């Protein structure tokens, strides 16, 4: 696979919020999570755990933690990425964000749609629902399934507005 093909793959990923009611084989979920194990983490601590939620009662509880979590109601699977803050106190947020992105990209490679659902305002609610120890901070909930929609690309900021050379305000040529 050449670099152009890989770049097209990355640019084709979209956040999917509507899913077909088609189950995802657990072996496929395992393949996706196996990829996530290779995400970069500070000092290679790998402080993450992955909770795969298929139970509709649990998914619906998670879907109600805030108004933007609604895709979990329809998604066949929710994967909660949580990090042990004691294992990696300085970088657990970033480490788990990397693992979550690997899940999203691996799912995309397998033809699945995903959407990242914010968790950091609702840490204690998610810990309670999933029986997570207080040392495990949920960093992301990922709604996952076969897409029932094909979202159009959303506008992006121009590179000239966000990229600088050597210091802020010095435009990248």
Secondary structure, 3 states (H helix, E strand, C coil): CCHHHHHHHHHHCCECCCECCCCCCHHHHHHHHHHHCCCCCHHHCCCEEEEEECCHHHHHHHHCCCHHHCHHHHCCEEEEEEEECCCCCCCHHHHHHHHHHHHHHHHHHCCCEEEEEECCCCHHHHHHHHCCCCCEEEEEEEEEECECCCCCCCCCCCHHHCCECCCCCCECC
